[in-house]
Amino acid sequence: MDKLKNRNIRFRYKKEIFAVVLCIILCVSLHYICTWECVMKTECRFMAQFENNKSRKVAADIIKECSVFPAAKNENVNREDKVNCYYENGYGDGRSFGGKRKHEGIDIMSSVDKKCLFKIRSVSDGTVEKKGWLKLGGYRLGIRSDSGIYYYYAHLASYADNIKCGDRVKAGQFIGYMGNTGYGDEGTSGKFPMHLHFGIYIKDGTGESSINPFYLLKKLEKCR
């Protein structure tokens, strides 16, 4: 009788353990399915801005080569600084400094207005093509990917040590710190809150034109 009772108890425990394991597997699977669905939706929204097959090929190259969200919290930041980054779809918004124009990228903002709280990383492999001061962009870095896409990182506080034009970089490589430089002569800062201006430029019939990176950033955010 005792043996039968013990056997029933063991059987019940096994069923409970199996149920718990099954529940964990289902929850993990559901999480990955939802993440995959969100990634696919953002990819489709990113692709929607391209009008023909040729430009959609470019979009596919961008999605394929970009694997890292460009802003990452600096691990050396004081723990008391509860900082995060956020961004909105401000592509195409009006700008007035330097003349009336449209915003050609997305601003990734810091929740705390201090420089160097975020490390800036290359979203893709590529070669450093431009480095230095621009009146609008402040300290900026331009990286040309192997597929010919130009990725633009502006308003940096400073650069990664020894980075220079011609250097090869890898996706995820540290290239500088988030800042608020620009809108004046070299060294000007503080004209606006801390943020990274992230832009993407593709070749067209007359040179290069910007595209909206918002949904690409959404995709990269889901994957980080």
C-alpha positions as CSV (number, residue, x, y, z in Angstrom):
1,M,0.0,0.0,0.0
2,D,2.8,2.4,0.9
3,K,4.6,1.5,-2.3
4,L,1.5,2.3,-4.4
5,K,1.1,5.6,-2.5
6,N,4.7,6.6,-3.1
7,R,4.4,5.7,-6.7
8,N,1.3,7.9,-7.1
9,I,3.1,10.8,-5.3
10,R,6.1,10.5,-7.7
11,F,3.9,10.3,-10.7
12,R,2.0,13.5,-9.5
13,Y,5.3,15.3,-9.0
14,K,6.5,14.2,-12.5
15,K,3.3,15.6,-14.0
16,E,3.7,18.9,-12.2
17,I,7.3,19.2,-13.3
18,F,6.4,18.4,-16.9
19,A,3.6,21.0,-16.7
20,V,6.0,23.6,-15.4
21,V,8.6,22.8,-18.1
22,L,6.0,22.9,-20.8
23,C,4.7,26.3,-19.6
24,I,8.3,27.7,-19.7
25,I,8.8,26.4,-23.2
26,L,5.5,27.9,-24.4
27,C,6.3,31.2,-22.8
28,V,9.8,31.4,-24.3
29,S,8.4,30.4,-27.7
30,L,5.6,33.0,-27.5
31,H,8.2,35.6,-26.6
32,Y,10.4,34.8,-29.6
33,I,7.4,34.6,-31.9
34,C,6.2,38.1,-30.8
35,T,9.7,39.5,-31.1
36,W,10.0,38.0,-34.6
37,E,6.6,39.4,-35.6
38,C,7.6,42.9,-34.3
39,V,10.9,42.8,-36.2
40,M,9.1,41.7,-39.4
41,K,6.6,44.5,-39.1
42,T,9.3,47.2,-38.6
43,E,11.2,45.8,-41.6
44,C,8.1,46.0,-43.7
45,R,7.5,49.6,-42.6
46,F,11.1,50.5,-43.4
47,M,10.8,48.9,-46.8
48,A,7.6,50.8,-47.6
49,Q,9.4,54.1,-48.2
50,F,11.2,52.6,-51.2
51,E,9.3,52.9,-54.4
52,N,10.8,50.4,-56.9
53,N,12.7,47.1,-57.0
54,K,16.1,48.8,-57.4
55,S,15.6,50.9,-54.2
56,R,14.1,48.0,-52.4
57,K,17.3,46.0,-53.1
58,V,19.2,48.9,-51.3
59,A,16.7,48.7,-48.4
60,A,17.3,44.9,-48.2
61,D,21.1,45.6,-48.1
62,I,20.6,48.0,-45.2
63,I,18.5,45.6,-43.2
64,K,21.0,42.8,-43.8
65,E,24.2,44.8,-42.9
66,C,22.8,46.7,-39.8
67,S,22.8,44.6,-36.6
68,V,23.5,47.0,-33.7
69,F,21.5,49.9,-32.2
70,P,23.8,52.9,-32.4
71,A,23.5,54.1,-28.7
72,A,24.6,52.0,-25.7
73,K,24.8,53.1,-22.1
74,N,28.3,53.9,-21.0
75,E,29.3,51.2,-18.5
76,N,31.4,53.7,-16.6
77,V,28.4,55.9,-15.8
78,N,27.6,56.6,-12.2
79,R,24.9,54.2,-11.1
80,E,22.9,57.1,-9.6
81,D,22.4,58.4,-13.1
82,K,19.3,56.5,-14.1
83,V,19.6,57.2,-17.8
84,N,17.9,55.8,-20.9
85,C,17.5,56.9,-24.5
86,Y,14.4,57.6,-26.5
87,Y,13.5,58.8,-30.0
88,E,10.5,59.7,-32.1
89,N,9.8,59.8,-35.8
90,G,11.1,63.3,-36.5
91,Y,12.4,62.7,-40.0
92,G,11.3,65.5,-42.3
93,D,10.5,67.9,-39.5
94,G,11.3,71.6,-40.2
95,R,14.7,73.1,-39.1
96,S,15.7,76.7,-39.3
97,F,19.3,77.0,-38.2
98,G,21.4,77.7,-41.3
99,G,18.3,78.3,-43.4
100,K,15.0,76.6,-43.8
101,R,15.4,72.9,-44.3
102,K,14.1,69.5,-43.4
103,H,15.5,67.1,-40.8
104,E,17.4,64.3,-42.5
105,G,17.6,61.8,-39.7
106,I,16.4,60.6,-36.3
107,D,17.5,62.2,-33.0
108,I,18.2,59.6,-30.3
109,M,17.9,61.6,-27.1
110,S,19.4,61.1,-23.6
111,S,17.0,61.3,-20.7
112,V,19.8,63.0,-18.7
113,D,21.4,66.1,-20.2
114,K,25.0,65.1,-19.6
115,K,27.6,64.3,-22.3
116,C,29.2,60.9,-22.7
117,L,26.5,59.0,-20.9
118,F,26.0,56.9,-24.1
119,K,28.6,55.3,-26.2
120,I,28.0,55.5,-30.0
121,R,28.5,52.4,-32.0
122,S,28.7,51.7,-35.7
123,V,25.5,50.0,-36.9
124,S,27.4,48.1,-39.6
125,D,30.8,47.1,-40.9
126,G,32.4,49.8,-43.0
127,T,35.1,52.3,-43.6
128,V,35.4,55.7,-41.9
129,E,34.9,58.2,-44.8
130,K,34.4,61.5,-42.9
131,K,35.5,62.8,-39.6
132,G,35.6,66.3,-38.1
133,W,33.6,69.5,-37.6
134,L,30.5,70.6,-39.4
135,K,28.6,73.7,-38.5
136,L,25.3,71.9,-38.4
137,G,26.5,68.5,-37.2
138,G,29.2,69.4,-34.8
139,Y,31.8,66.6,-34.4
140,R,30.5,64.0,-36.8
141,L,31.6,60.7,-38.2
142,G,30.5,59.3,-41.6
143,I,30.9,55.5,-42.3
144,R,30.5,54.0,-45.7
145,S,29.4,50.4,-45.6
146,D,30.6,47.7,-48.0
147,S,27.3,48.0,-49.9
148,G,27.9,51.7,-50.4
149,I,25.4,53.1,-47.8
150,Y,26.6,56.2,-45.9
151,Y,25.8,56.2,-42.2
152,Y,26.0,59.6,-40.5
153,Y,26.6,60.1,-36.7
154,A,26.5,63.8,-35.6
155,H,26.7,66.0,-32.5
156,L,29.3,63.8,-30.9
157,A,31.0,64.9,-27.7
158,S,34.3,63.2,-28.7
159,Y,35.6,60.4,-30.8
160,A,37.0,57.0,-29.9
161,D,40.7,57.1,-29.5
162,N,42.8,57.1,-32.7
163,I,39.8,56.6,-35.0
164,K,40.6,58.2,-38.4
165,C,39.4,58.4,-42.0
166,G,40.2,55.1,-43.8
167,D,39.9,52.9,-40.7
168,R,37.8,49.8,-41.0
169,V,35.1,49.4,-38.4
170,K,32.9,46.5,-37.4
171,A,29.3,46.5,-36.4
172,G,29.0,47.3,-32.7
173,Q,32.4,49.0,-32.6
174,F,32.7,52.1,-30.3
175,I,33.2,55.2,-32.4
176,G,32.5,58.1,-30.0
177,Y,30.3,59.6,-27.3
178,M,26.9,61.2,-27.4
179,G,27.0,65.0,-27.0
180,N,25.5,68.3,-28.1
181,T,28.1,69.9,-30.4
182,G,27.2,72.0,-33.4
183,Y,25.3,75.0,-34.6
184,G,28.3,77.3,-34.6
185,D,32.1,77.4,-35.0
186,E,34.2,74.4,-34.1
187,G,33.9,73.5,-30.4
188,T,30.4,75.0,-30.0
189,S,28.1,73.0,-27.7
190,G,25.1,73.4,-25.6
191,K,22.8,74.9,-28.2
192,F,20.4,71.9,-27.8
193,P,19.9,68.8,-25.5
194,M,22.3,65.9,-25.6
195,H,21.5,63.5,-28.5
196,L,22.8,61.5,-31.4
197,H,21.6,62.6,-34.9
198,F,21.6,59.3,-36.9
199,G,21.2,59.6,-40.7
200,I,21.4,57.2,-43.6
201,Y,22.2,58.3,-47.2
202,I,21.8,56.3,-50.4
203,K,23.1,57.0,-53.9
204,D,20.5,58.4,-56.4
205,G,20.7,59.8,-59.9
206,T,22.2,63.1,-58.7
207,G,24.4,62.1,-55.8
208,E,23.0,61.0,-52.4
209,S,19.8,61.5,-50.6
210,S,18.6,60.7,-47.1
211,I,16.1,58.1,-46.1
212,N,14.1,57.7,-42.9
213,P,15.9,55.4,-40.4
214,F,13.1,55.4,-37.8
215,Y,11.8,51.8,-38.5
216,L,15.3,50.5,-38.9
217,L,16.1,51.8,-35.4
218,K,12.9,50.2,-34.1
219,K,14.1,46.9,-35.6
220,L,17.6,47.2,-34.1
221,E,16.1,48.2,-30.7
222,K,14.1,44.9,-30.7
223,C,17.3,42.9,-31.5
224,R,19.6,44.5,-28.9
